[in-house]
Amino acid sequence: MTYKEFLELLEELQLDLDSASEALDLEISEIESWEEEEEIPKPAEKWIKKEKVEFATLNNTNEDDDFEDEENEDLDVNDDEDLDLGNEPDEEEK
């Protein structure tokens, strides 16, 4: 993996060099020095790929899959007859 690909993945994961520096226990300047190398170090590549998998897992939960269907069920047009919109007498009229 090249330095450019590494930076693109960081951006995709909404991370920055500070985050990478902290996670890899390296100075930012050391990470930036990878730009001159053909490939980034293997531990950094493993870390960014692991972060990508975790990010994908977090964003692919099925919790809200039926949200729209449930919402539409509550808005059934035929339920209007159950609604009583102001047909009751006011307190003063009683």
JOMOGI-V553326 format. One record per pair of residues at least 24 apart in sequence whose ideal C-beta (glycine too) atoms are under 10 Angstrom apart, sorted by the first residue. I is the first residue (numbers start at 1). J is the second residue. If there is no record, write none. Layout:
I & J
I & J
This chain:
1 & 34
1 & 39
1 & 40
1 & 41
1 & 42
1 & 44
1 & 45
1 & 46
1 & 48
1 & 49
2 & 34
2 & 35
2 & 37
2 & 38
2 & 39
2 & 40
2 & 45
3 & 31
3 & 32
3 & 33
3 & 34
3 & 35
3 & 36
3 & 37
3 & 38
3 & 39
3 & 40
3 & 44
4 & 34
4 & 35
4 & 40
5 & 39
5 & 40
5 & 45
5 & 48
6 & 31
6 & 34
6 & 35
6 & 39
6 & 40
6 & 44
6 & 45
6 & 47
6 & 48
7 & 31
7 & 32
7 & 34
7 & 35
7 & 40
7 & 48
8 & 48
9 & 45
9 & 48
9 & 49
9 & 51
9 & 52
9 & 55
10 & 48
10 & 51
12 & 48
12 & 51
12 & 52
12 & 55
13 & 48
13 & 51
13 & 52
13 & 54
13 & 55
13 & 56
14 & 55
15 & 48
15 & 51
15 & 55
19 & 51
20 & 44
20 & 47
20 & 48
20 & 51
23 & 47
23 & 48
23 & 50
23 & 51
24 & 48
